[in-house]
């Protein structure tokens, strides 16, 4: 009789239905467990699961102060993002151990590798040049974050500030392979032991998981679990959006404060050469973002940009022409006289370290940078350039920032000759005595 009762439901609904019900219950239980850290930030973070993947939705803006403490600023600012629907963050509900784990030392320099409990993405601590530790370079704020080229706020190290809400018992984030990332201790507060090269290990009860550390790799140093890498990033993942063009570094600036009087309205304060500047900006209901730049004497300059197309970066968005007379891509009041580009980058260009920059050294870097971006082609496609890893020399960075200027015939492509000719025009202008090298007073500001 006991045997008949046990088999009766299977006979009624079918074996497949019984198995599906068990799997559904297990998936729901797993999703409930994964959702616990995100639930602490439920006012801004929404989660869901389809039984296979776990999805995290947010606007990309944390509750804590942003940007303060940055000493190497690219002039981007945090803008709300639309990480919802099909553009939500996702990772496997059930992570699968990879046969060949992939290290973040030489992979995943683009995009996020984890998602924090407050819905903010976490990127590789090594920036997209493949060598710069963002934390050591002064690019991160007091909580380990900054804004990227899409004006998207994200972390590059574990956001341990979240443990004020989470405690030590819950993960601060989940890596995009599905494994949890805990803080500097085990959930019970005991010391962490025997981490692998990815900052992970297995323990009874938790199985495999990652930990935050105070030194590199700070978070998951790669993926113990299976992920798909496409164009240097985990795939799929959301895209950030900004209506503005990419901005250039503002050397010497230090961000001292960041406030928000109400959602969508922000004020960033920075110091430069002993003086204080402000950038006030607001996200408006008509899909525009208005900027007001305040100089130390109270003078104001304004700019306005409009979101267009599908709204995602790379999806056809083009900025409106700024109002106020400053060149596009340069955020903030002009900081006064700038050093000539060759003066600013002399140490990088001086390959043999003899204190001089020769034409041959510049041309060599031009060829090296072109080869890195062209990837065997006869020219560089300007539209694809922003998504390519930055070539690691001074010319490589210049090409990315000044691609439109280098495209002299406006055909959407940059040739090696165009790069060399443009750099030589700049070189000749700086070469005051026309001896084919920059030295002495020619390398002074």
LINRADA-V217964 format. One record per pair of residues at least 12 apart in sequence whose C-alpha atoms are under 7 Angstrom apart, sorted by the first residue. I is the first residue (numbers start at 1). GAP is how many residues later the second one is. If there is no record, write none. Layout:
# LINRADA-V217964
i=I gap=GAP
i=I gap=GAP
This chain:
# LINRADA-V217964
i=24 gap=27
i=27 gap=24
i=31 gap=18
i=31 gap=62
i=35 gap=12
i=37 gap=80
i=37 gap=129
i=37 gap=133
i=37 gap=134
i=38 gap=79
i=38 gap=80
i=40 gap=125
i=40 gap=126
i=41 gap=77
i=44 gap=14
i=45 gap=12
i=45 gap=13
i=45 gap=73
i=45 gap=74
i=46 gap=12
i=51 gap=42
i=52 gap=40
i=52 gap=41
i=53 gap=37
i=53 gap=38
i=53 gap=39
i=53 gap=40
i=54 gap=36
i=54 gap=37
i=54 gap=38
i=54 gap=39
i=55 gap=33
i=55 gap=34
i=55 gap=35
i=55 gap=36
i=56 gap=32
i=56 gap=33
i=56 gap=34
i=56 gap=63
i=57 gap=26
i=57 gap=27
i=57 gap=31
i=57 gap=32
i=57 gap=62
i=58 gap=25
i=58 gap=26
i=58 gap=61
i=59 gap=21
i=59 gap=22
i=59 gap=23
i=59 gap=24
i=60 gap=20
i=60 gap=21
i=60 gap=59
i=60 gap=60
i=60 gap=93
i=61 gap=19
i=61 gap=92
i=62 gap=56
i=62 gap=58
i=65 gap=193
i=66 gap=75
i=66 gap=192
i=67 gap=74
i=67 gap=78
i=67 gap=79
i=67 gap=188
i=67 gap=191
i=68 gap=73
i=68 gap=74
i=68 gap=187
i=68 gap=188
i=68 gap=189
i=68 gap=190
i=69 gap=72
i=69 gap=73
i=69 gap=185
i=69 gap=186
i=69 gap=187
i=70 gap=68
i=70 gap=69
i=70 gap=70
i=70 gap=71
i=70 gap=184
i=70 gap=185
i=71 gap=67
i=71 gap=68
i=71 gap=182
i=71 gap=183
i=71 gap=184
i=72 gap=66
i=72 gap=67
i=72 gap=179
i=73 gap=66
i=73 gap=176
i=73 gap=177
i=73 gap=180
i=74 gap=173
i=74 gap=174
i=74 gap=175
i=74 gap=176
i=75 gap=172
i=75 gap=173
i=75 gap=174
i=75 gap=175
i=75 gap=256
i=76 gap=71
i=76 gap=72
i=76 gap=73
i=76 gap=75
i=76 gap=171
i=77 gap=70
i=77 gap=74
i=78 gap=69
i=78 gap=73
i=78 gap=74
i=78 gap=75
i=79 gap=72
i=79 gap=73
i=81 gap=71
i=81 gap=159
i=81 gap=160
i=83 gap=155
i=87 gap=151
i=87 gap=152
i=88 gap=150
i=89 gap=148
i=89 gap=149
i=90 gap=147
i=91 gap=85
i=91 gap=86
i=91 gap=87
i=92 gap=85
i=92 gap=86
i=93 gap=85
i=94 gap=84
i=95 gap=82
i=95 gap=83
i=95 gap=84
i=95 gap=130
i=96 gap=129
i=96 gap=130
i=97 gap=127
i=97 gap=128
i=97 gap=129
i=98 gap=126
i=98 gap=127
i=98 gap=128
i=101 gap=122
i=101 gap=123
i=101 gap=124
i=102 gap=120
i=102 gap=121
i=103 gap=118
i=103 gap=119
i=103 gap=120
i=104 gap=20
i=104 gap=117
i=104 gap=118
i=106 gap=24
i=107 gap=125
i=108 gap=16
i=108 gap=124
i=108 gap=125
i=108 gap=126
i=109 gap=15
i=109 gap=17
i=109 gap=18
i=109 gap=19
i=109 gap=21
i=109 gap=123
i=109 gap=124
i=110 gap=18
i=110 gap=122
i=110 gap=123
i=111 gap=12
i=111 gap=122
i=112 gap=12
i=113 gap=62
i=113 gap=63
i=113 gap=121
i=114 gap=59
i=114 gap=60
i=114 gap=61
i=114 gap=62
i=115 gap=58
i=115 gap=59
i=115 gap=60
i=116 gap=56
i=116 gap=57
i=116 gap=58
i=117 gap=55
i=117 gap=56
i=120 gap=34
i=121 gap=33
i=121 gap=34
i=122 gap=32
i=122 gap=33
i=122 gap=34
i=122 gap=35
i=123 gap=31
i=123 gap=32
i=123 gap=33
i=124 gap=32
i=125 gap=31
i=125 gap=32
i=125 gap=92
i=128 gap=261
i=128 gap=262
i=129 gap=260
i=129 gap=261
i=129 gap=262
i=129 gap=263
i=143 gap=16
i=143 gap=18
i=144 gap=12
i=144 gap=13
i=144 gap=15
i=149 gap=97
i=150 gap=90
i=150 gap=91
i=150 gap=92
i=150 gap=163
i=151 gap=91
i=152 gap=88
i=157 gap=61
i=157 gap=62
i=158 gap=54
i=158 gap=60
i=158 gap=61
i=159 gap=13
i=160 gap=12
i=160 gap=23
i=168 gap=15
i=168 gap=19
i=168 gap=21
i=169 gap=18
i=169 gap=19
i=170 gap=12
i=170 gap=17
i=171 gap=12
i=177 gap=46
i=177 gap=48
i=177 gap=49
i=177 gap=50
i=179 gap=30
i=180 gap=29
i=180 gap=30
i=181 gap=28
i=181 gap=29
i=181 gap=30
i=181 gap=31
i=182 gap=28
i=182 gap=29
i=182 gap=30
i=183 gap=28
i=183 gap=29
i=184 gap=27
i=184 gap=28
i=184 gap=29
i=197 gap=24
i=198 gap=22
i=198 gap=23
i=198 gap=24
i=199 gap=12
i=199 gap=20
i=199 gap=21
i=199 gap=22
i=239 gap=73
i=239 gap=74
i=240 gap=72
i=240 gap=73
i=241 gap=70
i=241 gap=71
i=241 gap=72
i=242 gap=71
i=243 gap=62
i=243 gap=63
i=243 gap=64
i=243 gap=74
i=243 gap=75
i=243 gap=76
i=244 gap=61
i=244 gap=75
i=245 gap=74
i=245 gap=83
i=245 gap=84
i=246 gap=83
i=247 gap=82
i=247 gap=83
i=247 gap=84
i=248 gap=81
i=248 gap=82
i=252 gap=20
i=253 gap=17
i=253 gap=18
i=253 gap=19
i=254 gap=16
i=254 gap=17
i=254 gap=18
i=255 gap=14
i=255 gap=15
i=255 gap=16
i=256 gap=13
i=256 gap=14
i=256 gap=15
i=257 gap=12
i=257 gap=13
i=264 gap=18
i=264 gap=19
i=265 gap=16
i=265 gap=17
i=265 gap=18
i=266 gap=14
i=266 gap=15
i=266 gap=16
i=267 gap=12
i=267 gap=13
i=267 gap=14
i=268 gap=12
i=275 gap=21
i=276 gap=20
i=277 gap=17
i=277 gap=18
i=277 gap=19
i=278 gap=15
i=278 gap=16
i=278 gap=17
i=279 gap=12
i=279 gap=13
i=279 gap=14
i=279 gap=15
i=279 gap=53
i=280 gap=12
i=280 gap=13
i=287 gap=19
i=287 gap=20
i=288 gap=16
i=288 gap=17
i=288 gap=18
i=288 gap=19
i=289 gap=15
i=289 gap=16
i=289 gap=17
i=290 gap=13
i=290 gap=14
i=290 gap=15
i=291 gap=12
i=291 gap=13
i=293 gap=39
i=293 gap=40
i=295 gap=38
i=301 gap=23
i=302 gap=21
i=302 gap=22
i=303 gap=19
i=303 gap=20
i=303 gap=21
i=304 gap=16
i=304 gap=18
i=304 gap=19
i=305 gap=14
i=305 gap=15
i=305 gap=17
i=306 gap=13
i=306 gap=14
i=339 gap=106
i=340 gap=105
i=343 gap=100
i=343 gap=101
i=343 gap=102
i=345 gap=49
i=348 gap=46
i=349 gap=12
i=349 gap=13
i=349 gap=45
i=355 gap=84
i=356 gap=81
i=356 gap=82
i=356 gap=83
i=357 gap=80
i=357 gap=81
i=357 gap=82
i=358 gap=78
i=358 gap=79
i=358 gap=80
i=359 gap=77
i=359 gap=78
i=363 gap=57
i=365 gap=28
i=365 gap=30
i=366 gap=29
i=366 gap=53
i=366 gap=54
i=367 gap=49
i=369 gap=22
i=369 gap=26
i=369 gap=27
i=370 gap=46
i=372 gap=19
i=378 gap=37
i=379 gap=34
i=379 gap=35
i=379 gap=36
i=379 gap=37
i=380 gap=33
i=380 gap=34
i=380 gap=35
i=381 gap=31
i=381 gap=32
i=381 gap=33
i=382 gap=21
i=382 gap=30
i=382 gap=31
i=382 gap=32
i=385 gap=15
i=386 gap=14
i=406 gap=12
i=406 gap=13
i=406 gap=16
i=430 gap=12
